[in-house]
Amino acid sequence: KPDEYSGYRKLDASKLLNAILFLCRGGTLKTKLNKLLFYADFKHFKEYTVSLTGARYVHLQYGPVPENYEFYFAELVSEKKLGIEEVQVAQYIGELCTAQREPDIGAFLDSELKILAQVKEYFQNFNSSQIKDFSHGERGYNETQADQDISYRYAEYLQI
């Protein structure tokens, strides 16, 4: 149901799945991908008063993530549109998500494509740890508790 936790948009699974593919072109670690999705949705809300995908975001230890994000990744993997492989990242094992197919660009409005491209470019040189730390500086993250939904009302305070 559209409300302040969905960015006043009903979840559009097609947009969310295509946003994942857009952000995974060239490969993106899962931790970073979840933050990129958060920033794309919240930045779109900040500029256009409606979220990009209608996804709800939850406060987890490593920063904000889309609610039920594993379901969406699993759906794309089962459709052979997304590859996920474990990779060594410093002293940790990470999950590298790589688009196996191009996203359906037609699923997006021009404003949505613009925001996706801006967010991807802004964070292109951030690794997973850096974007996690950056997201921990967000007011919406700091003023919520673990497992709590993050209101899009915090978008006006977004750092980007």
C-alpha positions as CSV (number, residue, x, y, z in Angstrom):
1,K,0.0,0.0,0.0
2,P,1.5,3.4,-0.9
3,D,2.5,5.4,2.1
4,E,5.5,7.3,3.6
5,Y,7.5,4.0,3.8
6,S,7.0,3.2,0.1
7,G,7.6,6.7,-1.2
8,Y,3.9,7.0,-1.9
9,R,4.1,4.5,-4.7
10,K,2.8,1.0,-4.9
11,L,5.7,-1.5,-5.3
12,D,6.6,-1.8,-9.0
13,A,8.5,-5.1,-9.1
14,S,9.4,-4.6,-12.8
15,K,11.1,-1.3,-12.0
16,L,12.8,-2.7,-9.0
17,L,14.1,-5.8,-10.9
18,N,15.2,-3.6,-13.8
19,A,16.9,-1.1,-11.5
20,I,18.9,-4.0,-10.0
21,L,20.0,-5.0,-13.5
22,F,20.9,-1.4,-14.4
23,L,23.0,-1.0,-11.3
24,C,24.7,-4.4,-11.8
25,R,26.0,-3.8,-15.3
26,G,29.7,-4.4,-15.0
27,G,29.3,-6.1,-11.6
28,T,28.4,-4.7,-8.2
29,L,28.9,-6.2,-4.7
30,K,25.6,-7.0,-3.0
31,T,26.2,-4.7,0.0
32,K,26.9,-1.8,-2.4
33,L,23.9,-2.7,-4.6
34,N,21.5,-2.4,-1.7
35,K,22.8,1.0,-0.9
36,L,22.6,2.1,-4.6
37,L,18.9,1.0,-4.6
38,F,18.3,3.0,-1.4
39,Y,19.9,6.1,-2.9
40,A,18.1,5.8,-6.2
41,D,14.7,5.5,-4.5
42,F,15.3,8.2,-1.9
43,K,17.0,10.7,-4.4
44,H,14.0,10.3,-6.8
45,F,11.6,10.9,-3.9
46,K,13.7,14.0,-2.8
47,E,13.5,15.5,-6.3
48,Y,10.1,14.3,-7.6
49,T,8.1,13.5,-4.3
50,V,7.6,9.9,-5.3
51,S,10.0,6.9,-5.0
52,L,11.4,5.2,-8.1
53,T,10.3,1.7,-7.3
54,G,7.9,1.8,-4.4
55,A,10.3,-0.4,-2.4
56,R,10.4,-0.2,1.4
57,Y,13.8,0.1,3.1
58,V,14.8,-1.4,6.4
59,H,17.6,-0.4,8.8
60,L,20.1,-3.4,8.9
61,Q,23.6,-3.6,10.4
62,Y,25.3,-2.7,7.1
63,G,22.9,0.1,6.2
64,P,19.5,0.5,4.6
65,V,18.3,-2.4,2.3
66,P,15.1,-3.0,0.3
67,E,12.7,-5.1,2.3
68,N,12.9,-8.7,1.1
69,Y,15.8,-7.9,-1.2
70,E,16.9,-11.6,-1.3
71,F,13.6,-12.5,-2.9
72,Y,14.2,-10.1,-5.8
73,F,17.8,-11.2,-6.3
74,A,16.7,-14.9,-6.3
75,E,14.0,-14.1,-8.8
76,L,16.5,-12.6,-11.2
77,V,19.0,-15.4,-10.7
78,S,16.2,-18.0,-11.4
79,E,15.4,-16.1,-14.6
80,K,19.1,-16.2,-15.5
81,K,19.1,-12.4,-15.7
82,L,21.5,-12.0,-12.7
83,G,24.6,-13.9,-11.8
84,I,25.8,-13.9,-8.2
85,E,29.2,-15.4,-7.3
86,E,31.3,-15.3,-4.1
87,V,34.5,-13.3,-4.4
88,Q,37.4,-12.5,-2.1
89,V,37.3,-8.8,-1.0
90,A,40.2,-8.0,1.2
91,Q,39.8,-10.4,4.2
92,Y,36.1,-10.9,3.5
93,I,34.0,-13.0,1.1
94,G,31.5,-10.8,-0.8
95,E,28.8,-11.6,-3.3
96,L,29.3,-10.1,-6.8
97,C,26.1,-9.4,-8.6
98,T,26.4,-9.1,-12.4
99,A,23.7,-8.4,-14.9
100,Q,23.4,-11.3,-17.4
101,R,20.9,-9.3,-19.5
102,E,20.4,-5.7,-20.2
103,P,17.6,-4.0,-18.2
104,D,14.4,-3.0,-19.9
105,I,15.1,0.7,-20.1
106,G,11.5,1.2,-21.3
107,A,10.3,0.4,-17.8
108,F,11.6,3.8,-16.6
109,L,10.6,7.4,-17.0
110,D,13.3,9.8,-18.1
111,S,13.5,11.2,-14.5
112,E,14.0,7.6,-13.2
113,L,16.8,6.8,-15.7
114,K,18.5,10.1,-14.8
115,I,18.5,9.4,-11.1
116,L,19.7,5.8,-11.6
117,A,22.6,7.1,-13.8
118,Q,23.4,9.9,-11.3
119,V,23.5,7.5,-8.3
120,K,25.6,5.0,-10.1
121,E,28.1,7.6,-11.2
122,Y,28.2,9.4,-7.8
123,F,29.2,6.1,-6.1
124,Q,31.3,4.5,-8.9
125,N,34.5,4.8,-6.9
126,F,33.0,3.8,-3.5
127,N,33.7,0.2,-2.4
128,S,31.1,-1.6,-0.3
129,S,32.7,-0.5,3.0
130,Q,32.8,3.1,1.9
131,I,29.1,3.3,0.8
132,K,28.1,1.4,3.9
133,D,29.8,4.0,6.1
134,F,28.4,6.8,4.0
135,S,24.8,5.4,4.4
136,H,25.4,5.3,8.1
137,G,25.6,9.1,8.0
138,E,22.1,9.4,6.7
139,R,19.5,10.9,9.1
140,G,17.0,8.2,8.1
141,Y,19.4,5.5,9.2
142,N,20.5,7.3,12.4
143,E,17.0,8.0,13.6
144,T,15.8,4.4,13.1
145,Q,16.5,1.2,15.0
146,A,17.6,-2.2,13.7
147,D,14.9,-3.9,11.5
148,Q,12.8,-0.7,11.5
149,D,11.4,0.7,8.2
150,I,12.9,4.0,7.1
151,S,10.4,6.7,6.1
152,Y,10.9,8.5,2.8
153,R,10.4,11.7,4.8
154,Y,14.1,11.5,5.5
155,A,14.9,11.9,1.8
156,E,15.0,15.7,2.2
157,Y,18.1,15.2,4.4
158,L,19.9,12.9,1.9
159,Q,23.6,13.7,1.6
160,I,23.5,13.5,-2.2
